[in-house]
């Protein structure tokens, strides 16, 4: 389970980075 957790963390990080890039490119910046 430990190694699969590491893989999941890497996939989640990559997915989050891709999602953030897509949102940044396709959406106007939103105030936080």
C-alpha positions in Angstrom: 0.0 0.0 0.0 2.9 2.4 0.7 4.2 2.3 -2.8 0.7 2.6 -4.3 0.2 5.6 -2.1 3.3 7.2 -3.5 2.1 6.6 -7.0 -1.3 8.0 -6.1 0.4 11.1 -4.6 2.5 11.6 -7.8 -0.5 11.2 -10.0 -2.6 13.6 -7.9 0.2 16.2 -8.0 0.5 15.9 -11.8 -3.2 16.0 -12.2 -3.5 19.1 -10.0 -0.7 20.8 -11.9 -2.4 20.0 -15.2 -5.8 21.2 -13.9 -4.3 24.4 -12.6 -2.6 25.1 -15.9 -5.8 24.4 -17.8 -7.8 26.7 -15.5 -5.2 29.4 -15.7 -5.2 29.2 -19.5 -9.0 29.0 -20.0 -10.3 31.1 -17.2 -9.8 34.7 -16.2 -7.9 35.1 -12.8 -10.4 35.0 -10.0 -10.0 37.1 -6.8 -9.3 34.9 -3.7 
